[in-house]
Amino acid sequence: MTMNSAQKEMFEELRMKWKKLWQERLDDKLRAEGIATGDYCDLFVEKGTIIHATRDYKPLNFKEILEQHQVADAERLIPPDPQIGGWSKFIRVSITNQRLRKHRRVDLHLEENKQKQHPKKGGRGWLHK
């Protein structure tokens, strides 16, 4: 199922409005909220709507907005949620942990082979008294 040019234009327009919504939001640091500064009818957001908060709100989802506009293949157009997966999760889970494991093995191996030396001057250091 491929997208026609009208759906591509609609997707690009919605994406630009989505970016504009997040760039122009008003951050209320006292209440820890992000508030929309204008009306975005295509995104179903009115002026003064809380678009980001720390608790007790339903977060906006771009995928749901695309589905309401009946854009085909909405899952293919936007990256998956970081909790579900994607490149960043793959790197965080697979690649970063492998590097850490390799370094830990090398560090443990070096510590086993290292022999302790006797302290100079009976533990008093290099000073001659």
PyMOL commands that set and color helices and strands:
alter all, ss='L'
color gray80, all
select helices_A, chain A and resi 5-23+41-43+62-68+74-77+87-113+120-123
alter helices_A, ss='H'
color red, helices_A
select strands_A, chain A and resi 26-28+33-35+50-53
alter strands_A, ss='S'
color yellow, strands_A
deselect
rebuild
show_as cartoon
